[in-house]
Amino acid sequence: SSRKASMVRELPKGVKAVAYNKDGSSLAAGLVDGTVVILETKKLTITTERRTREASLTDLKFSPDGRFLATTCLDGSLDVYDSQSDFELIGTAKTREGAGLTHLDWSLDGLFIQ
């Protein structure tokens, strides 16, 4: 195959989901231990780590404008982080019965998570 990885970065736990921000300068990774890792993409240097969950993260996506990062978790949690405040956790929601969340998406205008 002619395709080869140009860079590789090992993380301490298994990665379940990844997402680039709008301009491609940051890569977010959701880990099996509930940690969100943010890497700058030029050298894959870790810039931020946030562990707000104990269960595996299942999906994560940046908002269309790139300001917010939303994550879903097997414990039924949805968390929102602000990229302009060092990925501070600014909001959370949880399913009533604790059913795991597996996917999420932002509305085109970035006002809603579905």
Order of alpha helices (4+ residues) and beta strands (2+ residues): beta-beta-beta-beta-beta-beta-beta-beta
